[in-house]
């Protein structure tokens, strides 16, 4: 009887542990597109071909950025009403990313929607772009950043590194996970590249970012390179993501996505 009771208690403990872990895993899987960075050494001759969705990407040359190079936050992290067409290398279908303005004039917010995730941004009075929360389309779980996570300063210059840190709160229906998770994102201007995308061949600045998140039982690291055409905004994003749960690797993936033509402002 004692053995039976002990076995039942172990099953209950395992179920309790799983219940605690579920919100944690949900919080991590929400971090699918966040603007984070990876330096790809020796990729200048790498060619990604068109796979039927119009997506192609090549880094032709790369060099250190000019000493006086700088990018404003609204170019690095656009917060304007637009509809953009993007495609991932190797996928069959392109997809849309829609940015819309919400809130009031005193409390303006921008919502960026794509098939997997919806994110809510804001611009501070000093010009910082911050991430307030993001919601996973698959299960409706929302990750909230307290305080909002810094994505871009008013002006990011060559040689400057920008870091933001937040506490993470996960919301699933009426359940709120306050296990004390923390998120950090660091971004820097890494290089000046000559690239070729569906938009043509041109010079672009590459920004490398590292996003990490740690919660009980799990951690995530996502490295991303974002190529930004000055005055236009992001045109290509390459990312590598690893999630650890209970010391194992349930997901380790990489992706390259590019912006397609026929992109413009919302009517």
C-alpha positions in Angstrom: 0.0 0.0 0.0 2.8 2.4 0.8 4.4 1.6 -2.6 1.1 2.4 -4.3 0.6 5.6 -2.4 4.2 6.6 -3.2 3.7 5.9 -6.9 0.5 8.0 -6.9 2.2 10.9 -5.1 5.0 10.8 -7.7 2.5 11.0 -10.5 0.8 13.9 -8.8 4.2 15.6 -8.4 5.0 15.0 -12.1 1.6 16.5 -13.1 2.2 19.5 -10.9 5.6 20.0 -12.5 4.1 19.8 -15.9 1.4 22.3 -15.1 4.1 24.7 -14.0 6.2 24.1 -17.0 3.4 24.5 -19.5 3.1 28.3 -19.1 6.9 28.5 -19.2 7.1 26.7 -22.5 4.3 28.8 -23.9 6.2 32.0 -22.9 9.3 30.9 -24.8 7.5 29.8 -28.0 6.0 33.3 -28.2 9.5 34.7 -29.1 9.4 33.6 -32.7 10.2 36.9 -34.6 11.7 39.3 -32.3 14.3 41.3 -34.0 17.5 39.5 -32.6 20.9 38.9 -34.1 23.6 36.5 -35.3 27.0 37.4 -37.0 27.4 35.1 -40.0 31.2 35.0 -40.7 32.2 34.2 -44.3 28.7 34.4 -45.7 29.7 36.9 -48.4 29.5 34.3 -51.2 26.5 32.4 -49.9 23.6 32.4 -52.3 20.1 31.5 -51.3 18.0 30.7 -54.4 14.4 31.4 -55.2 12.2 28.5 -53.9 9.0 29.5 -55.7 7.9 32.3 -53.3 10.2 35.0 -54.7 12.6 34.7 -51.7 16.3 35.0 -52.5 19.2 36.5 -50.5 22.9 37.0 -51.1 25.6 38.9 -49.2 28.0 40.1 -51.9 30.4 42.1 -49.8 30.7 43.1 -46.1 32.9 45.6 -44.3 33.1 47.5 -41.1 30.5 50.3 -40.9 31.6 53.9 -41.4 32.7 55.6 -38.2 29.9 58.1 -38.5 27.2 55.6 -39.5 23.9 55.9 -37.6 20.3 54.8 -37.9 17.2 56.3 -36.3 14.8 54.1 -34.3 11.9 54.6 -36.7 14.1 53.1 -39.5 15.5 50.2 -37.5 12.1 49.4 -35.9 9.4 51.0 -38.1 6.3 52.2 -36.3 4.2 53.3 -39.2 1.0 52.0 -40.8 2.2 49.6 -43.5 1.4 46.3 -45.2 4.6 44.4 -46.2 5.0 41.1 -48.1 7.7 38.8 -46.8 8.9 35.3 -47.6 11.2 32.8 -45.8 13.9 30.9 -47.8 12.6 27.4 -48.4 9.0 28.1 -47.7 6.4 27.8 -50.5 4.1 30.8 -49.7 4.9 34.5 -48.9 3.1 36.1 -46.0 2.0 39.6 -44.9 3.1 41.7 -42.0 0.7 44.5 -41.1 1.5 47.4 -38.9 -1.5 49.4 -37.5 -1.8 52.3 -35.1 -4.0 51.9 -32.0 -4.6 53.9 -28.8 -5.0 57.6 -28.3 -2.8 60.5 -29.3 -1.5 60.6 -25.7 -1.0 56.8 -25.5 -0.3 55.7 -29.1 0.6 52.1 -29.8 1.6 50.2 -32.9 0.4 46.6 -33.5 2.5 44.4 -35.8 0.6 41.3 -37.0 1.9 38.3 -38.9 0.7 34.7 -39.2 2.4 33.4 -36.0 2.6 36.4 -33.7 1.0 39.8 -32.9 3.2 42.4 -31.1 2.4 45.7 -29.5 5.0 48.5 -29.6 5.2 52.1 -28.4 7.6 55.0 -28.9 8.6 56.9 -25.8 8.8 60.7 -25.5 12.6 60.4 -25.9 12.3 58.4 -29.1 13.0 54.9 -27.9 11.0 52.0 -29.5 9.8 49.6 -26.9 8.0 46.2 -27.0 5.0 46.0 -24.6 3.7 42.5 -25.3 3.3 39.8 -27.9 0.6 37.1 -28.4 1.1 33.7 -29.9 -1.5 33.0 -32.7 -1.5 29.2 -32.0 -2.8 29.2 -28.4 -3.5 32.9 -27.6 -0.9 33.1 -24.8 0.5 36.6 -24.2 3.9 37.5 -23.0 4.1 40.9 -21.3 7.4 42.7 -20.7 7.6 44.8 -17.5 8.9 47.4 -18.0 8.5 47.3 -21.8 11.6 45.8 -23.5 13.9 48.4 -25.2 14.3 47.5 -28.9 16.0 50.6 -30.4 17.3 53.9 -29.0 16.4 57.2 -30.8 19.7 56.9 -32.6 22.0 53.9 -32.9 25.6 54.7 -33.9 28.5 52.6 -35.1 30.4 51.2 -32.0 27.3 51.7 -29.8 25.5 48.7 -28.1 22.0 49.1 -26.8 20.6 46.7 -24.1 17.1 46.4 -22.7 16.0 44.2 -19.7 12.5 43.2 -18.6 10.6 40.9 -16.3 8.4 38.5 -18.2 4.8 37.8 -17.4 2.8 35.1 -19.3 -1.0 35.4 -19.5 -3.1 32.5 -20.7 -6.8 33.2 -20.4 -7.4 33.9 -16.7 -4.1 32.4 -15.6 -1.1 34.6 -15.0 2.4 33.2 -14.7 4.6 35.3 -12.4 7.5 32.9 -12.0 10.1 35.7 -12.2 11.3 35.2 -15.8 13.6 37.7 -17.2 14.3 38.8 -20.8 17.3 40.8 -22.2 18.0 42.1 -25.7 21.2 43.6 -27.0 21.6 45.2 -30.4 24.6 46.8 -32.2 25.4 48.1 -35.7 27.7 45.4 -37.0 28.6 46.0 -40.6 27.9 47.7 -43.9 27.1 45.1 -46.6 26.3 44.9 -50.3 23.3 42.6 -50.6 21.0 41.2 -53.2 17.3 40.5 -52.4 14.0 40.5 -54.4 14.1 44.3 -54.0 17.3 44.5 -56.0 21.0 45.0 -55.2 22.0 47.7 -52.8 24.0 48.7 -49.7 22.5 47.9 -46.3 23.5 48.1 -42.7 23.6 44.9 -40.7 22.4 45.0 -37.1 23.2 42.0 -34.8 21.1 41.4 -31.8 21.0 38.7 -29.1 17.7 38.0 -27.2 17.7 35.8 -24.2 14.9 34.8 -21.8 15.2 32.7 -18.7 12.3 31.3 -16.6 12.0 28.4 -14.2 12.9 25.1 -16.0 13.6 26.7 -19.3 15.7 29.2 -21.2 15.9 30.7 -24.7 18.6 32.3 -26.9 17.8 33.9 -30.2 20.5 35.5 -32.4 19.4 37.6 -35.4 21.0 39.7 -38.1 18.8 42.3 -39.6 19.8 44.1 -42.8 18.4 47.7 -43.0 18.3 49.8 -46.1 18.8 53.4 -44.9 15.7 55.4 -45.2 13.6 52.3 -45.9 13.8 49.9 -43.0 14.5 46.1 -42.6 14.8 44.2 -45.9 16.2 40.8 -44.7 16.4 38.9 -41.4 18.4 35.9 -40.5 18.0 34.1 -37.2 19.1 31.2 -35.1 17.0 30.1 -32.1 17.6 27.5 -29.3 15.2 26.7 -26.5 16.3 24.6 -23.5 13.7 22.9 -21.3 14.8 20.9 -18.3 18.3 20.8 -19.8 17.4 19.3 -23.2 16.9 21.0 -26.6 13.3 20.6 -27.8 13.9 23.2 -30.6 16.9 24.4 -32.5 16.1 26.2 -35.7 17.3 28.8 -38.2 15.5 31.0 -40.7 16.2 33.6 -43.4 13.3 35.9 -44.5 13.3 38.7 -47.0 11.0 41.5 -47.9 9.3 41.3 -51.2 8.2 44.0 -53.7 4.6 45.4 -53.6 5.1 46.7 -50.1 3.6 50.0 -49.1 1.6 52.2 -46.7 -1.8 51.2 -45.6 -4.5 53.1 -47.5 
